[in-house]
Amino acid sequence: MDVVPQHLFRSAVAQYARYRTGYPATEVAALAERLGLDRTATVADVGCGTGQLARPLARHAGTVIAIDPVAEMLDAGRAAAAGVGNIVWELGDATDLERLVPPGTRAATFAASFHWTDRAAVTRALDRVLAADGSIVVINSTLDDEEDPDWAEAVNEVRRGYLGDDVTETYRKAPETHRRVLAASAFSNLDSVTWEWTRDLTVDAAVGLQFTYSFSTPELFGDRAAAFAAEAREAILALHPDGLVIEPFRMEVLIAARP
């Protein structure tokens, strides 16, 4: 995460910990089995945030090394994982992998974080530290903008009024697909699975969620954050007066191993 805009994420820690989704336990369990994880295995979760993936992974591994460049994210992760003794929270970024990830680590996971890195350099570093049968796992949303629910599009319109038309593209997409980057690396044996689920949100959670995105953190709104939240809330309630909405998810899980 050598290009992560840390100041943006630092402003979003409280909302990130409270409103960002975790990953389905059954899907994480299936992934762990596929990776061959057991209580002797070490996994590195790179760009861990507040532990949305690290925590369920800890149920299946011996050690999870949760790495993030924002110290406040790690603090919130430790608090959320109180009592979970096999997560090691490490301050660092993608340039620190050979220092933080011990040789023989079984897998390195990147949940909505791979695009922040120098991906080719990351695969080279991981080739030096992952076990011979180790894997890189990259998890990213594949929902298109056109698939946004009505309430999310209404909020997008409000956000454009505050931040303009271009801000949502500033941090969102890498210029080359993850699949192509991995195919050109030592981890060129690629497979993928799709995770799909939904969750129910209150209007307050839907509004709070907006501040967790890199293109929509409190830092970007400055002293207009409360005004944006109020307008976003009104826009959602105009469509869903009961204050309840559904958030859809569809994630591609790329699993890259050496041939």
PLY file of the C-alpha trace (Angstrom):
ply
format ascii 1.0
element vertex 259
property float x
property float y
property float z
element edge 258
property int vertex1
property int vertex2
end_header
0.00 0.00 0.00
2.82 2.40 -0.85
0.36 4.79 -2.53
-2.48 4.57 -0.02
-3.82 8.05 0.81
-3.38 7.45 4.53
-4.84 10.79 5.60
-8.11 9.89 3.89
-8.43 6.51 5.59
-7.27 7.88 8.92
-10.30 10.18 8.91
-12.60 7.19 8.30
-11.43 4.75 10.99
-14.49 5.00 13.26
-16.92 4.57 10.36
-14.82 1.82 8.79
-14.83 -0.24 11.97
-18.56 0.22 12.48
-20.04 0.06 8.99
-17.75 -1.87 6.65
-19.00 -5.37 5.98
-17.22 -8.50 7.03
-17.04 -11.53 4.77
-19.40 -14.51 5.00
-18.09 -17.07 7.46
-19.06 -20.01 5.26
-17.24 -18.56 2.26
-14.11 -17.79 4.29
-14.18 -21.34 5.68
-14.37 -22.76 2.15
-11.49 -20.53 1.07
-9.41 -21.63 4.06
-9.99 -25.27 3.17
-9.04 -24.63 -0.42
-5.82 -22.94 0.67
-5.00 -25.85 2.95
-5.01 -23.76 6.09
-4.71 -25.41 9.46
-3.52 -24.45 12.91
0.10 -24.62 11.74
-0.40 -22.18 8.87
0.47 -18.50 8.73
-1.54 -16.08 6.58
-0.74 -12.44 5.85
-3.74 -10.15 5.36
-2.31 -7.13 3.56
-4.26 -3.90 3.84
-6.30 -5.40 6.65
-8.18 -2.26 7.68
-9.93 -3.02 10.94
-9.83 -6.77 10.37
-12.91 -7.58 8.30
-11.09 -10.54 6.72
-8.35 -11.12 9.30
-10.83 -11.98 12.04
-12.70 -14.78 10.21
-9.40 -16.09 8.80
-8.08 -16.41 12.35
-10.60 -19.18 12.99
-8.80 -21.38 10.45
-5.10 -20.47 10.66
-2.41 -20.71 13.25
-1.38 -17.07 12.84
-2.80 -14.18 10.86
-0.43 -11.27 10.28
-2.70 -8.26 9.77
-0.80 -5.49 7.98
-1.99 -1.92 7.41
-0.26 1.45 6.94
-2.75 3.32 9.14
-2.01 2.87 12.84
-5.51 3.90 13.85
-6.98 1.12 11.68
-4.83 -1.39 13.54
-5.91 0.01 16.90
-9.57 -0.39 15.93
-8.86 -3.89 14.65
-7.23 -4.92 17.91
-10.24 -3.62 19.81
-12.69 -5.47 17.57
-10.67 -8.68 17.88
-10.24 -8.52 21.65
-9.79 -12.07 22.90
-8.56 -13.39 19.54
-5.01 -14.38 20.34
-3.65 -15.47 16.96
-3.77 -12.17 15.05
-0.56 -10.14 14.97
-1.27 -6.51 14.05
1.63 -4.94 12.12
2.08 -1.38 10.93
3.47 -1.41 7.40
2.74 -1.25 3.72
3.41 -3.30 0.61
7.08 -2.36 0.63
7.47 -4.10 4.01
6.30 -7.58 3.03
9.69 -9.27 3.20
10.20 -7.78 6.66
6.77 -8.62 8.04
5.85 -11.89 6.29
7.93 -14.86 7.48
9.28 -17.43 5.00
6.91 -20.34 4.51
3.73 -18.29 4.92
0.87 -20.19 3.31
-1.10 -17.32 1.78
-1.26 -13.56 1.38
-4.72 -12.04 1.09
-5.69 -8.65 -0.34
-9.32 -7.74 0.32
-10.02 -4.55 -1.67
-6.39 -3.53 -1.22
-4.33 -4.98 -4.08
-4.97 -1.97 -6.32
-3.22 0.31 -3.81
0.08 -1.53 -4.29
2.83 -1.81 -6.88
1.35 -5.16 -7.79
4.26 -6.52 -9.83
6.69 -5.69 -7.01
4.34 -7.30 -4.50
4.19 -10.57 -6.43
7.99 -10.64 -6.64
8.32 -10.05 -2.91
5.76 -12.72 -2.11
7.53 -15.17 -4.42
10.47 -14.89 -2.03
8.51 -15.53 1.17
5.43 -17.65 0.46
5.63 -21.41 0.82
6.14 -23.49 -2.31
2.43 -24.30 -2.27
1.49 -20.80 -1.15
-1.11 -18.59 -2.79
-2.02 -14.96 -3.32
-5.72 -14.23 -2.82
-7.22 -11.04 -4.23
-10.82 -10.15 -3.34
-12.62 -7.34 -5.14
-16.14 -6.26 -5.93
-17.42 -6.95 -9.44
-20.67 -5.03 -9.12
-21.01 -2.41 -11.84
-22.27 1.09 -11.15
-25.44 0.21 -13.05
-26.16 -2.45 -10.43
-26.22 0.04 -7.57
-29.53 -0.05 -5.69
-31.73 3.01 -6.01
-30.72 4.38 -2.61
-27.02 4.17 -3.44
-27.49 6.04 -6.70
-29.47 8.71 -4.85
-26.58 9.12 -2.42
-24.12 9.23 -5.32
-26.05 12.17 -6.73
-25.85 13.97 -3.41
-22.12 13.24 -3.19
-21.52 14.63 -6.67
-23.07 17.86 -5.50
-20.40 18.12 -2.79
-17.34 16.56 -4.38
-17.89 16.79 -8.13
-18.11 14.22 -10.89
-14.53 12.97 -10.97
-13.76 12.18 -7.34
-15.28 8.70 -7.45
-12.74 7.63 -10.06
-9.70 9.11 -8.33
-8.87 6.11 -6.16
-11.08 3.32 -7.42
-9.60 1.44 -10.36
-6.18 0.11 -11.30
-5.15 0.62 -14.94
-4.53 -3.08 -15.56
-6.67 -5.94 -14.28
-5.53 -7.94 -11.29
-5.94 -11.10 -13.35
-3.44 -9.92 -15.96
-0.93 -8.79 -13.35
-1.10 -12.15 -11.57
-0.94 -14.11 -14.84
2.34 -12.35 -15.64
3.82 -13.20 -12.23
5.29 -16.31 -10.65
1.75 -17.01 -9.38
0.30 -17.53 -12.85
-1.89 -20.54 -12.06
-5.20 -18.70 -11.60
-8.58 -19.79 -10.40
-11.51 -17.81 -9.10
-14.74 -18.13 -7.20
-17.57 -15.67 -6.74
-19.10 -14.70 -3.43
-22.57 -13.16 -3.47
-24.66 -12.00 -0.54
-26.73 -9.11 0.75
-27.11 -7.37 4.08
-29.80 -5.18 5.59
-28.87 -1.64 6.56
-30.62 1.04 8.54
-30.55 4.49 7.04
-27.95 5.52 9.62
-25.70 2.63 8.62
-26.16 3.39 4.93
-25.10 6.99 5.52
-22.19 6.01 7.77
-20.98 3.58 5.12
-20.44 6.45 2.68
-17.62 7.80 4.81
-15.66 4.53 4.53
-14.90 4.86 0.83
-11.59 6.32 -0.26
-13.43 8.74 -2.55
-15.87 9.81 0.19
-14.06 9.97 3.54
-14.72 12.70 6.11
-11.41 14.32 5.14
-12.75 15.05 1.66
-15.89 16.74 2.98
-14.16 18.75 5.67
-16.64 20.88 7.59
-19.40 19.86 5.16
-19.49 16.22 6.31
-22.52 16.69 8.58
-24.42 18.53 5.86
-23.68 15.74 3.38
-24.84 13.12 5.89
-28.12 14.97 6.45
-28.81 15.28 2.71
-27.86 11.66 2.08
-30.21 10.58 4.83
-33.07 12.58 3.32
-32.39 11.10 -0.13
-32.55 7.55 1.23
-35.70 8.17 3.25
-37.42 9.66 0.21
-37.09 6.25 -1.45
-37.37 4.04 1.66
-39.47 5.79 4.31
-39.10 2.85 6.69
-35.37 3.59 6.85
-34.32 0.08 5.81
-32.32 -0.74 2.68
-30.47 -3.69 1.20
-26.80 -3.61 0.21
-25.81 -6.19 -2.44
-22.37 -7.78 -2.82
-20.68 -9.75 -5.54
-16.98 -10.44 -5.02
-14.50 -12.10 -7.30
-11.98 -14.09 -5.29
-8.85 -14.65 -7.37
-6.59 -17.44 -6.13
-3.13 -17.34 -7.67
-0.58 -20.12 -7.18
2.68 -21.09 -8.79
2.34 -23.52 -11.74
0 1
1 2
2 3
3 4
4 5
5 6
6 7
7 8
8 9
9 10
10 11
11 12
12 13
13 14
14 15
15 16
16 17
17 18
18 19
19 20
20 21
21 22
22 23
23 24
24 25
25 26
26 27
27 28
28 29
29 30
30 31
31 32
32 33
33 34
34 35
35 36
36 37
37 38
38 39
39 40
40 41
41 42
42 43
43 44
44 45
45 46
46 47
47 48
48 49
49 50
50 51
51 52
52 53
53 54
54 55
55 56
56 57
57 58
58 59
59 60
60 61
61 62
62 63
63 64
64 65
65 66
66 67
67 68
68 69
69 70
70 71
71 72
72 73
73 74
74 75
75 76
76 77
77 78
78 79
79 80
80 81
81 82
82 83
83 84
84 85
85 86
86 87
87 88
88 89
89 90
90 91
91 92
92 93
93 94
94 95
95 96
96 97
97 98
98 99
99 100
100 101
101 102
102 103
103 104
104 105
105 106
106 107
107 108
108 109
109 110
110 111
111 112
112 113
113 114
114 115
115 116
116 117
117 118
118 119
119 120
120 121
121 122
122 123
123 124
124 125
125 126
126 127
127 128
128 129
129 130
130 131
131 132
132 133
133 134
134 135
135 136
136 137
137 138
138 139
139 140
140 141
141 142
142 143
143 144
144 145
145 146
146 147
147 148
148 149
149 150
150 151
151 152
152 153
153 154
154 155
155 156
156 157
157 158
158 159
159 160
160 161
161 162
162 163
163 164
164 165
165 166
166 167
167 168
168 169
169 170
170 171
171 172
172 173
173 174
174 175
175 176
176 177
177 178
178 179
179 180
180 181
181 182
182 183
183 184
184 185
185 186
186 187
187 188
188 189
189 190
190 191
191 192
192 193
193 194
194 195
195 196
196 197
197 198
198 199
199 200
200 201
201 202
202 203
203 204
204 205
205 206
206 207
207 208
208 209
209 210
210 211
211 212
212 213
213 214
214 215
215 216
216 217
217 218
218 219
219 220
220 221
221 222
222 223
223 224
224 225
225 226
226 227
227 228
228 229
229 230
230 231
231 232
232 233
233 234
234 235
235 236
236 237
237 238
238 239
239 240
240 241
241 242
242 243
243 244
244 245
245 246
246 247
247 248
248 249
249 250
250 251
251 252
252 253
253 254
254 255
255 256
256 257
257 258
